[in-house]
Amino acid sequence: MTYPRLPPTARPIAARCFRQTRRRLTYVRQQEQALPTRRSFRDEMTARTVERIRRETKLQLQAMRKLLHALFG
């Protein structure tokens, strides 16, 4: 994703933010795949936490895209 009007000094920062968010989302997806094998209360709480973090991460990524598009798109 490129934003032509994004200052050259801000591009590495924006790219780093997107990479971190995508890594977090990948981690959450991996945790989600392991959930069906778990059965205890603690694992149920883990499942709920993973679901919440995934929603938050997706919202964060969407917000970053909207902000960059509004500022420099």
GUNUMAR-167504 format. One record per atom (N, C-alpha, C): residue number from 0; residue in one letter; chain; x, y, z. Coordinates in nm, 4 decimals, decimal comma. Layout:
residues N
[bake NUM; A; A; [X; Y; Z]];
...
***
This chain:
residues 73
[bake 0; M; A; [0,0848; -0,1166; 0,0000]];
[bake 0; M; A; [0,0000; 0,0000; 0,0000]];
[bake 0; M; A; [0,0900; 0,1237; 0,0000]];
[bake 1; T; A; [0,0721; 0,2069; -0,0987]];
[bake 1; T; A; [0,1551; 0,3266; -0,1065]];
[bake 1; T; A; [0,0678; 0,4505; -0,1031]];
[bake 2; Y; A; [0,1227; 0,5528; -0,0453]];
[bake 2; Y; A; [0,0558; 0,6817; -0,0373]];
[bake 2; Y; A; [0,1532; 0,7842; -0,0943]];
[bake 3; P; A; [0,1278; 0,8327; -0,2166]];
[bake 3; P; A; [0,2230; 0,9199; -0,2852]];
[bake 3; P; A; [0,2576; 1,0470; -0,2080]];
[bake 4; R; A; [0,1618; 1,1015; -0,1346]];
[bake 4; R; A; [0,1891; 1,2278; -0,0649]];
[bake 4; R; A; [0,2454; 1,2068; 0,0744]];
[bake 5; L; A; [0,2664; 1,0833; 0,1130]];
[bake 5; L; A; [0,3257; 1,0538; 0,2435]];
[bake 5; L; A; [0,4721; 1,0971; 0,2409]];
[bake 6; P; A; [0,5147; 1,1811; 0,3346]];
[bake 6; P; A; [0,6542; 1,2260; 0,3353]];
[bake 6; P; A; [0,7496; 1,1067; 0,3439]];
[bake 7; P; A; [0,8613; 1,1135; 0,2742]];
[bake 7; P; A; [0,9562; 1,0014; 0,2745]];
[bake 7; P; A; [1,0017; 0,9606; 0,4144]];
[bake 8; T; A; [1,0096; 1,0545; 0,5049]];
[bake 8; T; A; [1,0537; 1,0214; 0,6410]];
[bake 8; T; A; [0,9471; 0,9450; 0,7188]];
[bake 9; A; A; [0,8209; 0,9579; 0,6790]];
[bake 9; A; A; [0,7112; 0,8910; 0,7500]];
[bake 9; A; A; [0,6841; 0,7512; 0,6958]];
[bake 10; R; A; [0,7333; 0,7216; 0,5765]];
[bake 10; R; A; [0,7046; 0,5906; 0,5157]];
[bake 10; R; A; [0,7564; 0,4737; 0,5980]];
[bake 11; P; A; [0,8800; 0,4776; 0,6478]];
[bake 11; P; A; [0,9259; 0,3635; 0,7293]];
[bake 11; P; A; [0,8445; 0,3448; 0,8572]];
[bake 12; I; A; [0,7997; 0,4552; 0,9152]];
[bake 12; I; A; [0,7203; 0,4470; 1,0379]];
[bake 12; I; A; [0,5846; 0,3831; 1,0082]];
[bake 13; A; A; [0,5196; 0,4271; 0,9014]];
[bake 13; A; A; [0,3902; 0,3702; 0,8640]];
[bake 13; A; A; [0,4049; 0,2219; 0,8294]];
[bake 14; A; A; [0,5107; 0,1890; 0,7567]];
[bake 14; A; A; [0,5337; 0,0492; 0,7195]];
[bake 14; A; A; [0,5569; -0,0366; 0,8436]];
[bake 15; R; A; [0,6314; 0,0137; 0,9399]];
[bake 15; R; A; [0,6577; -0,0602; 1,0635]];
[bake 15; R; A; [0,5280; -0,0846; 1,1408]];
[bake 16; C; A; [0,4425; 0,0153; 1,1468]];
[bake 16; C; A; [0,3141; 0,0003; 1,2169]];
[bake 16; C; A; [0,2287; -0,1074; 1,1505]];
[bake 17; F; A; [0,2223; -0,1048; 1,0164]];
[bake 17; F; A; [0,1449; -0,2053; 0,9459]];
[bake 17; F; A; [0,2031; -0,3444; 0,9673]];
[bake 18; R; A; [0,3363; -0,3568; 0,9630]];
[bake 18; R; A; [0,3997; -0,4877; 0,9836]];
[bake 18; R; A; [0,3702; -0,5415; 1,1222]];
[bake 19; Q; A; [0,3817; -0,4563; 1,2243]];
[bake 19; Q; A; [0,3545; -0,5004; 1,3611]];
[bake 19; Q; A; [0,2104; -0,5479; 1,3760]];
[bake 20; T; A; [0,1178; -0,4740; 1,3177]];
[bake 20; T; A; [-0,0229; -0,5099; 1,3283]];
[bake 20; T; A; [-0,0498; -0,6403; 1,2554]];
[bake 21; R; A; [0,0108; -0,6579; 1,1383]];
[bake 21; R; A; [-0,0087; -0,7824; 1,0638]];
[bake 21; R; A; [0,0524; -0,9010; 1,1373]];
[bake 22; R; A; [0,1684; -0,8816; 1,2005]];
[bake 22; R; A; [0,2295; -0,9890; 1,2791]];
[bake 22; R; A; [0,1397; -1,0290; 1,3951]];
[bake 23; R; A; [0,0824; -0,9289; 1,4599]];
[bake 23; R; A; [-0,0078; -0,9563; 1,5720]];
[bake 23; R; A; [-0,1292; -1,0353; 1,5248]];
[bake 24; L; A; [-0,1829; -0,9970; 1,4101]];
[bake 24; L; A; [-0,2984; -1,0675; 1,3547]];
[bake 24; L; A; [-0,2611; -1,2111; 1,3171]];
[bake 25; T; A; [-0,1430; -1,2321; 1,2637]];
[bake 25; T; A; [-0,0962; -1,3667; 1,2309]];
[bake 25; T; A; [-0,0845; -1,4511; 1,3565]];
[bake 26; Y; A; [-0,0278; -1,3936; 1,4626]];
[bake 26; Y; A; [-0,0151; -1,4648; 1,5894]];
[bake 26; Y; A; [-0,1523; -1,5050; 1,6430]];
[bake 27; V; A; [-0,2461; -1,4131; 1,6365]];
[bake 27; V; A; [-0,3814; -1,4406; 1,6867]];
[bake 27; V; A; [-0,4461; -1,5518; 1,6051]];
[bake 28; R; A; [-0,4263; -1,5507; 1,4738]];
[bake 28; R; A; [-0,4824; -1,6565; 1,3889]];
[bake 28; R; A; [-0,4225; -1,7923; 1,4253]];
[bake 29; Q; A; [-0,2929; -1,7962; 1,4535]];
[bake 29; Q; A; [-0,2287; -1,9218; 1,4934]];
[bake 29; Q; A; [-0,2869; -1,9720; 1,6247]];
[bake 30; Q; A; [-0,3090; -1,8807; 1,7180]];
[bake 30; Q; A; [-0,3683; -1,9199; 1,8455]];
[bake 30; Q; A; [-0,5100; -1,9722; 1,8252]];
[bake 31; E; A; [-0,5830; -1,9108; 1,7328]];
[bake 31; E; A; [-0,7198; -1,9523; 1,7045]];
[bake 31; E; A; [-0,7249; -2,0945; 1,6490]];
[bake 32; Q; A; [-0,6280; -2,1289; 1,5665]];
[bake 32; Q; A; [-0,6264; -2,2623; 1,5072]];
[bake 32; Q; A; [-0,6032; -2,3708; 1,6124]];
[bake 33; A; A; [-0,5326; -2,3381; 1,7190]];
[bake 33; A; A; [-0,5044; -2,4359; 1,8238]];
[bake 33; A; A; [-0,6212; -2,4507; 1,9223]];
[bake 34; L; A; [-0,7186; -2,3631; 1,9160]];
[bake 34; L; A; [-0,8261; -2,3631; 2,0147]];
[bake 34; L; A; [-0,9181; -2,4857; 2,0136]];
[bake 35; P; A; [-0,9537; -2,5422; 1,8994]];
[bake 35; P; A; [-1,0466; -2,6559; 1,9029]];
[bake 35; P; A; [-0,9970; -2,7757; 1,9841]];
[bake 36; T; A; [-0,8673; -2,7877; 2,0035]];
[bake 36; T; A; [-0,8132; -2,9010; 2,0798]];
[bake 36; T; A; [-0,8185; -2,8776; 2,2301]];
[bake 37; R; A; [-0,8518; -2,7595; 2,2729]];
[bake 37; R; A; [-0,8520; -2,7249; 2,4152]];
[bake 37; R; A; [-0,9920; -2,7368; 2,4738]];
[bake 38; R; A; [-0,9996; -2,7746; 2,6012]];
[bake 38; R; A; [-1,1299; -2,7984; 2,6611]];
[bake 38; R; A; [-1,1486; -2,7362; 2,8005]];
[bake 39; S; A; [-1,0467; -2,6946; 2,8672]];
[bake 39; S; A; [-1,0595; -2,6482; 3,0053]];
[bake 39; S; A; [-1,1133; -2,5044; 3,0128]];
[bake 40; F; A; [-1,1481; -2,4617; 3,1327]];
[bake 40; F; A; [-1,1972; -2,3259; 3,1556]];
[bake 40; F; A; [-1,0913; -2,2235; 3,1154]];
[bake 41; R; A; [-0,9686; -2,2522; 3,1531]];
[bake 41; R; A; [-0,8588; -2,1608; 3,1202]];
[bake 41; R; A; [-0,8457; -2,1447; 2,9682]];
[bake 42; D; A; [-0,8628; -2,2553; 2,8987]];
[bake 42; D; A; [-0,8548; -2,2494; 2,7529]];
[bake 42; D; A; [-0,9735; -2,1751; 2,6929]];
[bake 43; E; A; [-1,0885; -2,1853; 2,7560]];
[bake 43; E; A; [-1,2049; -2,1097; 2,7110]];
[bake 43; E; A; [-1,1797; -1,9594; 2,7265]];
[bake 44; M; A; [-1,1178; -1,9228; 2,8363]];
[bake 44; M; A; [-1,0835; -1,7819; 2,8570]];
[bake 44; M; A; [-0,9799; -1,7365; 2,7530]];
[bake 45; T; A; [-0,8868; -1,8239; 2,7213]];
[bake 45; T; A; [-0,7880; -1,7933; 2,6179]];
[bake 45; T; A; [-0,8581; -1,7703; 2,4841]];
[bake 46; A; A; [-0,9560; -1,8537; 2,4537]];
[bake 46; A; A; [-1,0301; -1,8402; 2,3280]];
[bake 46; A; A; [-1,1006; -1,7054; 2,3208]];
[bake 47; R; A; [-1,1634; -1,6665; 2,4299]];
[bake 47; R; A; [-1,2322; -1,5367; 2,4313]];
[bake 47; R; A; [-1,1338; -1,4209; 2,4160]];
[bake 48; T; A; [-1,0193; -1,4332; 2,4816]];
[bake 48; T; A; [-0,9176; -1,3281; 2,4729]];
[bake 48; T; A; [-0,8634; -1,3168; 2,3309]];
[bake 49; V; A; [-0,8371; -1,4303; 2,2696]];
[bake 49; V; A; [-0,7855; -1,4314; 2,1317]];
[bake 49; V; A; [-0,8868; -1,3674; 2,0378]];
[bake 50; E; A; [-1,0128; -1,3996; 2,0573]];
[bake 50; E; A; [-1,1178; -1,3414; 1,9731]];
[bake 50; E; A; [-1,1227; -1,1890; 1,9890]];
[bake 51; R; A; [-1,1138; -1,1423; 2,1128]];
[bake 51; R; A; [-1,1170; -0,9983; 2,1391]];
[bake 51; R; A; [-0,9959; -0,9284; 2,0774]];
[bake 52; I; A; [-0,8784; -0,9871; 2,0953]];
[bake 52; I; A; [-0,7563; -0,9265; 2,0403]];
[bake 52; I; A; [-0,7625; -0,9215; 1,8883]];
[bake 53; R; A; [-0,8180; -1,0257; 1,8285]];
[bake 53; R; A; [-0,8290; -1,0274; 1,6825]];
[bake 53; R; A; [-0,9181; -0,9139; 1,6334]];
[bake 54; R; A; [-1,0326; -0,8958; 1,6991]];
[bake 54; R; A; [-1,1218; -0,7854; 1,6611]];
[bake 54; R; A; [-1,0509; -0,6511; 1,6751]];
[bake 55; E; A; [-0,9823; -0,6325; 1,7884]];
[bake 55; E; A; [-0,9127; -0,5061; 1,8123]];
[bake 55; E; A; [-0,8037; -0,4825; 1,7091]];
[bake 56; T; A; [-0,7317; -0,5877; 1,6739]];
[bake 56; T; A; [-0,6229; -0,5744; 1,5774]];
[bake 56; T; A; [-0,6765; -0,5381; 1,4395]];
[bake 57; K; A; [-0,7861; -0,6021; 1,3998]];
[bake 57; K; A; [-0,8461; -0,5688; 1,2703]];
[bake 57; K; A; [-0,8938; -0,4240; 1,2675]];
[bake 58; L; A; [-0,9553; -0,3815; 1,3770]];
[bake 58; L; A; [-1,0011; -0,2427; 1,3842]];
[bake 58; L; A; [-0,8846; -0,1456; 1,3788]];
[bake 59; Q; A; [-0,7749; -0,1814; 1,4453]];
[bake 59; Q; A; [-0,6567; -0,0963; 1,4444]];
[bake 59; Q; A; [-0,6014; -0,0840; 1,3030]];
[bake 60; L; A; [-0,5948; -0,1939; 1,2302]];
[bake 60; L; A; [-0,5438; -0,1929; 1,0936]];
[bake 60; L; A; [-0,6335; -0,1091; 1,0038]];
[bake 61; Q; A; [-0,7651; -0,1242; 1,0186]];
[bake 61; Q; A; [-0,8588; -0,0450; 0,9399]];
[bake 61; Q; A; [-0,8438; 0,1038; 0,9707]];
[bake 62; A; A; [-0,8286; 0,1362; 1,0978]];
[bake 62; A; A; [-0,8143; 0,2772; 1,1370]];
[bake 62; A; A; [-0,6862; 0,3367; 1,0808]];
[bake 63; M; A; [-0,5786; 0,2592; 1,0831]];
[bake 63; M; A; [-0,4521; 0,3094; 1,0283]];
[bake 63; M; A; [-0,4651; 0,3353; 0,8788]];
[bake 64; R; A; [-0,5311; 0,2450; 0,8083]];
[bake 64; R; A; [-0,5507; 0,2635; 0,6640]];
[bake 64; R; A; [-0,6350; 0,3864; 0,6345]];
[bake 65; K; A; [-0,7438; 0,4024; 0,7100]];
[bake 65; K; A; [-0,8316; 0,5196; 0,6893]];
[bake 65; K; A; [-0,7563; 0,6491; 0,7177]];
[bake 66; L; A; [-0,6779; 0,6505; 0,8242]];
[bake 66; L; A; [-0,6040; 0,7705; 0,8603]];
[bake 66; L; A; [-0,5028; 0,8055; 0,7519]];
[bake 67; L; A; [-0,4258; 0,7058; 0,7074]];
[bake 67; L; A; [-0,3273; 0,7337; 0,6041]];
[bake 67; L; A; [-0,3944; 0,7771; 0,4748]];
[bake 68; H; A; [-0,5072; 0,7149; 0,4422]];
[bake 68; H; A; [-0,5785; 0,7540; 0,3202]];
[bake 68; H; A; [-0,6313; 0,8970; 0,3330]];
[bake 69; A; A; [-0,6840; 0,9312; 0,4487]];
[bake 69; A; A; [-0,7377; 1,0660; 0,4683]];
[bake 69; A; A; [-0,6271; 1,1710; 0,4656]];
[bake 70; L; A; [-0,5132; 1,1376; 0,5216]];
[bake 70; L; A; [-0,4047; 1,2350; 0,5276]];
[bake 70; L; A; [-0,3261; 1,2470; 0,3978]];
[bake 71; F; A; [-0,3007; 1,1320; 0,3345]];
[bake 71; F; A; [-0,2066; 1,1344; 0,2231]];
[bake 71; F; A; [-0,2584; 1,0681; 0,0970]];
[bake 72; G; A; [-0,3803; 1,0169; 0,0977]];
[bake 72; G; A; [-0,4329; 0,9430; -0,0183]];
[bake 72; G; A; [-0,4742; 1,0350; -0,1232]];
***
